[in-house]
Structure formats: structure tokens, C-alpha cells
Amino acid sequence: MLENSLNKLKDISDKLEDENTSLEEGIKLFESGVEILEQCAKALGECNGKVSVLKSRLAALDDIFGED
């Protein structure tokens, strides 16, 4: 999902930099870009939460099986 979103953002950026893009189209593109960024931020937050849980689980296993 993130790679796809990053590709969409790149496309939007390219279109925004194109001097032939109208102001109205530019605003729509900008709005789409913000929405994609919000989705990315949510997905990254969820991934961060999963990583935190996995690190805690790993630490618990290390406590059980780790060296004394």
C-alpha cells in the first residue's frame, strides 16, 4: 500500500510541477495528495504499533530464554 501511495504522490507532484496544469486541477491534485498522506500516516502509525508489540514479545522471550 505504501509503495503504491508513494507512486501516486510522485505522479501528483509531477503534475503539480507541470506549468500546463490549471489552478483548479492543481487544487484538486493537492487535495488528493493530502488525503494520500493522511492514509500513509495512519498506515505508518499502525505499523509502528505492530512493531512495538513484536518488540515487547521478543523482549519477553529473551527474558525467558536469554542468558543468565
Phi, psi and omega in degrees: 000315183295319179297319178298316179296320179295322176295320177297318179297322177297316178299316179298316180300316179299317180293322179294328180281344179288122183291348178274355178284127181289162178300315180298315178295321179299320179294318178297318178297316179300316178299316177299319179298318178296318179297318178295318178298321177297318178296319179296317180298319178296315180297319179294323177298318178295318178297318179299318178297317179297318179297319179299317179297316180295322177296321178295317179296319178295319179297321178295321178292323179295324177296322181284315187254356183292167180289146178269000000 
